């Protein structure tokens, strides 16, 4: 009872003081809280703001990426289109059927009647020879055409069958091209062909595939390209000869051996 009495009238002073102290702490907190909140707000407002994305820059960036994709896609499509629909090569030349002028009997060349580049008729006497028995031997042109090779000189002794000139019909020239063996399956007779001959500039001639020769170009060469006997064989892509007939020459003069570029329409 004495302890409770002390908290009564006698303890009133301590209780009042404690209440005052509590009220002062509350007042201080109420004064400090707005200040702290204002400081935090000021710090937030003072913090640097990151700039947002620039719409124009995004548009240009996306546009550039789209353009690049379109260019790459277009380039790939062009390569596929060109490879699928066409076979193009500059491994081609103007060609013609050469006919050899040769004596049927041996003899000494006495006279040459025509020169290089001259036009001859079929059966025309190109050269005259004298046999060992004194007989006259002639060498005649087997076809009508132009002399494109001539190398014999009077006084020279020629055996029978020895060519002394070559004649070609320039009105019946064709183009020979060589197609890689892994693409020859796409080439067949009757396909359209565009031909550009280096000697006549940018003029494009037209023709068709006449035939595909049933052999590789290597087998037609006088010098073998591979030595199978020694075992030193290196596999290489073979080339198949293809003959192309021309619809015309657009008024241009063509000659055998001139370089050409051909584009075969393998898929129409």
C-alpha positions in Angstrom: 0.0 0.0 0.0 2.9 2.4 0.7 4.4 1.8 -2.8 1.0 2.5 -4.5 0.7 5.5 -2.3 3.9 6.9 -3.5 2.7 6.5 -7.1 -0.4 8.4 -6.0 -0.2 11.9 -4.7 3.5 11.6 -3.9 4.3 10.0 -7.3 2.3 12.6 -9.3 5.3 14.7 -10.0 7.2 11.9 -11.7 4.2 10.9 -13.8 3.6 14.4 -15.0 7.2 14.8 -15.9 7.1 11.6 -17.9 4.0 12.8 -19.8 5.7 16.1 -20.6 8.8 14.3 -21.8 6.7 12.1 -24.1 4.8 15.0 -25.5 8.1 16.8 -26.2 9.5 13.8 -28.1 6.3 13.6 -30.1 6.5 17.3 -31.0 10.2 16.9 -32.0 9.3 14.0 -34.2 6.5 15.9 -35.8 8.8 18.8 -36.5 11.6 16.6 -37.9 9.5 14.3 -40.0 8.4 17.0 -42.6 12.1 18.1 -42.8 13.3 14.6 -43.5 10.5 14.1 -46.1 11.4 17.4 -47.8 15.1 16.4 -47.9 14.3 13.0 -49.5 12.0 14.7 -52.0 14.7 17.2 -52.9 17.2 14.5 -53.4 14.9 12.6 -55.6 14.1 15.7 -57.7 17.8 16.5 -57.8 18.8 13.0 -59.0 19.8 13.0 -62.8 17.1 11.6 -65.1 18.1 9.2 -67.9 16.9 10.5 -71.3 14.2 8.4 -73.0 14.7 6.8 -76.4 14.8 9.2 -79.3 11.9 8.2 -81.7 13.8 9.5 -84.8 16.9 7.6 -83.9 14.9 4.4 -83.3 13.2 4.9 -86.7 16.5 5.4 -88.5 18.1 2.4 -86.7 15.1 0.1 -87.5 15.0 1.4 -91.0 18.7 0.7 -91.5 18.3 -2.9 -90.2 15.3 -3.5 -92.4 17.1 -2.1 -95.5 20.2 -4.3 -94.8 17.9 -7.4 -94.5 16.2 -6.5 -97.7 19.5 -6.0 -99.5 20.9 -9.3 -98.3 17.7 -11.2 -99.1 17.5 -9.6 -102.5 21.2 -10.5 -103.2 20.6 -14.1 -102.2 17.5 -14.3 -104.3 19.3 -12.9 -107.3 22.2 -15.4 -107.0 19.7 -18.3 -106.7 17.6 -17.0 -109.6 20.7 -16.6 -111.8 22.1 -20.0 -110.9 18.7 -21.8 -111.3 17.5 -20.3 -114.5 20.8 -19.7 -116.3 24.2 -21.2 -116.9 26.7 -18.5 -117.7 30.3 -19.0 -118.7 33.1 -17.2 -120.6 34.7 -20.6 -121.5 33.4 -20.4 -125.1 34.7 -19.5 -128.5 33.5 -19.1 -132.1 34.0 -22.3 -134.0 33.5 -23.8 -137.4 34.0 -27.0 -139.3 37.5 -27.0 -140.7 38.1 -28.9 -143.9 41.7 -29.8 -144.7 43.1 -29.3 -148.2 45.6 -32.1 -148.9 47.0 -33.9 -152.0 45.9 -37.4 -152.6 49.4 -38.4 -153.8 52.8 -37.4 -152.6 54.7 -34.8 -154.6 56.6 -31.5 -154.7 54.6 -28.4 -154.3 54.8 -26.3 -157.5 52.2 -23.6 -157.1 49.7 -22.3 -154.5 46.7 -20.7 -156.2 45.0 -19.0 -153.2 46.2 -17.0 -150.2 45.1 -16.8 -146.6 41.6 -15.2 -146.3 40.5 -15.8 -149.9 37.2 -17.3 -150.7 37.2 -20.6 -152.6 34.5 -22.7 -154.3 34.1 -26.4 -153.6 36.5 -28.3 -155.8 38.7 -25.3 -156.6 42.4 -26.2 -157.1 44.2 -24.8 -154.1 47.7 -26.1 -155.1 49.5 -28.0 -157.8 52.2 -30.6 -157.1 54.5 -32.7 -159.3 54.8 -36.4 -158.4 58.1 -38.4 -158.5 57.0 -39.7 -161.9 56.4 -36.2 -163.3 52.7 -36.4 -163.1 50.7 -33.3 -162.1 48.9 -33.7 -158.7 46.3 -31.2 -157.5 44.9 -30.4 -154.0 41.3 -29.3 -154.2 39.0 -27.5 -151.6 36.6 -30.1 -150.2 34.0 -27.4 -149.3 33.2 -23.9 -150.3 34.6 -21.4 -147.8 37.5 -19.2 -146.7 41.1 -20.2 -146.4 41.9 -19.7 -142.7 45.2 -21.6 -142.6 47.9 -21.9 -145.2 51.5 -22.8 -144.6 53.0 -24.8 -147.5 55.6 -23.2 -149.7 56.6 -24.0 -153.3 59.4 -26.6 -153.5 58.3 -28.4 -150.4 57.8 -32.1 -150.6 54.4 -33.2 -149.2 53.3 -36.8 -148.4 49.9 -37.9 -149.4 47.2 -36.6 -147.1 49.5 -33.9 -145.7 47.3 -30.8 -145.1 48.6 -27.7 -146.8 45.6 -25.4 -146.0 42.4 -25.3 -144.0 39.0 -24.1 -145.3 36.0 -23.1 -143.2 32.5 -21.9 -144.2 32.1 -18.6 -142.4 28.4 -18.6 -143.1 27.9 -21.7 -140.9 29.9 -20.8 -137.8 28.7 -21.9 -134.4 29.8 -21.5 -130.8 31.5 -24.1 -128.7 31.2 -23.8 -125.0 32.3 -26.0 -122.1 29.9 -26.8 -119.3 31.0 -28.2 -116.0 30.0 -31.8 -115.5 28.0 -31.1 -112.4 25.7 -28.8 -114.4 25.6 -30.6 -117.7 22.4 -32.4 -116.6 20.6 -29.1 -116.9 21.7 -28.5 -120.5 19.8 -30.1 -123.4 19.3 -29.5 -127.1 16.8 -26.7 -128.0 17.5 -24.4 -125.1 17.8 -20.7 -125.8 21.3 -19.1 -125.6 22.5 -15.5 -125.4 26.0 -15.0 -126.9 28.4 -12.1 -126.6 31.5 -12.2 -128.7 34.4 -10.1 -127.4 35.3 -9.0 -130.9 32.0 -7.2 -131.5 31.5 -5.5 -128.2 28.2 -5.4 -126.3 26.0 -6.9 -129.1 24.1 -9.9 -127.9 23.6 -12.7 -130.4 21.0 -15.4 -130.0 21.0 -19.1 -130.7 20.0 -22.5 -129.4 21.9 -25.5 -128.0 22.5 -27.8 -131.0 24.0 -30.7 -129.2 25.9 -31.9 -126.2 29.0 -33.9 -127.2 29.1 -37.2 -125.4 32.6 -36.8 -124.1 34.7 -34.7 -121.8 36.9 -32.0 -123.2 39.9 -33.7 -121.6 39.6 -36.7 -123.9 39.7 -34.5 -126.9 43.0 -32.9 -125.8 46.2 -34.0 -127.5 48.0 -33.7 -124.1 46.4 -35.8 -121.4 45.5 -33.8 -118.3 45.9 -36.7 -115.8 48.6 -39.4 -115.5 46.6 -42.4 -114.4 49.4 -44.9 -114.9 51.8 -43.2 -112.3 49.1 -43.0 -109.7 49.5 -39.2 -109.5 45.8 -38.5 -110.1 44.1 -35.4 -108.9 40.3 -35.3 -109.4 39.2 -32.2 -111.3 35.8 -31.1 -112.5 35.5 -32.1 -116.2 34.1 -29.9 -118.9 31.6 -31.2 -121.5 31.6 -29.5 -125.0 28.3 -28.0 -126.1 27.7 -26.7 -129.6 25.4 -23.7 -130.1 24.0 -22.6 -133.4 23.5 -18.9 -134.0 20.3 -17.4 -135.4 22.4 -14.7 -137.1 25.3 -12.4 -136.6 23.5 -9.0 -136.7 25.7 -8.0 -139.6 28.9 -8.6 -137.8 31.8 -10.7 -139.3 32.8 -13.6 -137.0 35.9 -15.7 -137.2 36.8 -19.0 -135.7 38.7 -18.8 -132.4 37.2 -15.6 -131.2 36.3 -15.6 -127.5 32.7 -15.5 -126.3 30.5 -15.5 -123.3 27.3 -17.6 -123.3 24.2 -17.7 -121.1 22.2 -20.8 -121.5 18.5 -20.6 -120.4 18.4 -23.9 -118.6 15.0 -23.3 -116.9 12.3 -21.3 -118.6 
